[in-house]
């Protein structure tokens, strides 16, 4: 079942929206799929290769979850981020920048 606000998810019986999105993004390969789609649509096979050859069944499940959550869609060019996912991307890019800085302090 896809993560959804106001429904129980891992770590939250209330289904607070932040907990629902963290549950969704914390699933294996979810963030990687979004990250690989940030520059434009990809076909299933190209996306699979970009994700270090994740198994087809896992990728299919992640795409299903992300589609149900309204973050990924499929059109004639392949899988692509929706407007909602594109709105999330600046936050993920900022988190990436923070992680790079953080990693320098941990080295």
N, C-alpha and C positions, 0 to 999 in steps of 0.2 A: 504494500500500500504506500502511495507517495506521501511524503511529509506534507502536512497541511496545517495552517494556522488554526488554532482553537480546537485541535484534536491532539490527544496525547502522542508524544514522540519520545525518543530516547532522551533522558535527562529532564523531562518536564511532563508532569501529568496534566498541566493546564494548556499545553500547546501554544504557549506564547509565541508570537510570530518570530522573534529572534531565535528561539529554540528550534522552531520548525525549520527555519532556513539553515541553521547550523547543522541540524540532523541531515537534511538533504545534501548540503555541500560536504559534509563529513563522510558520506558514503564513498566506498572505494571507487576511484576513477571519476567521480562527479566533477571535482574542480579541474582535473586534467582535461576532461572533455570540454568544459567551458573555456579553459585557457587555450586549447588548440583551435577552437572556433573563433577566437577573438579577431582574427584578421579576415574572416570571410568563410563562406560555406565550404564544406568538405564532404566528399562521398564517404560511405561507410568504410570502404577499404583504405582510403587515404587517411581517414580519421583513426582507424585501427592502427595503421603504421605509425602515425604521429604519436599515438599513445603507447609506444613501445610494444606493439603487437599484443595488446590486451586481448584476452580470449573473446571470440565473437559473442558468446552468450552473456558475458559480463557487460560488454559494450552495449549490446542490445537492451539489457535491463536498465543500464544507466540512461541510455537515450530515452527509453520509455518513461523512466522516473522524471527526467528533465523536461520531457514533452508534456507530461501530465501536470507538472508544476508551472508550465508556461514559460520556460526558459530557453527551450530549443524547439525548433520547428523543422520540417522537412519540405523542401520544394524541389523544383526541377534541377537545381544546382547541387543538391545534397542537403546535409544538415547545417543549420545556421542558428545563430543566436536570435532570440526575439528582442523586441524593444525593451522588455523587462530585463533581460540578461545584459543587453548593451548598457542599460542604466546602472547595473551592478558592476560593470567592468572597471570604472574609475576607482571604486572601492577596492577591488581585487588588485589593481595596479598599485594603489597606495599601500596595500598590505604587502605586496611584493617588495616595494621599496623599503618598507620598514624591516622586512625579513632580511634583506640584504645588509642593511645597517646593523641589525641585531647579530647576524652571523659574524660580522667583523669583530664584535665585542666578545664573542664566544671562542674565537680561534686561539 
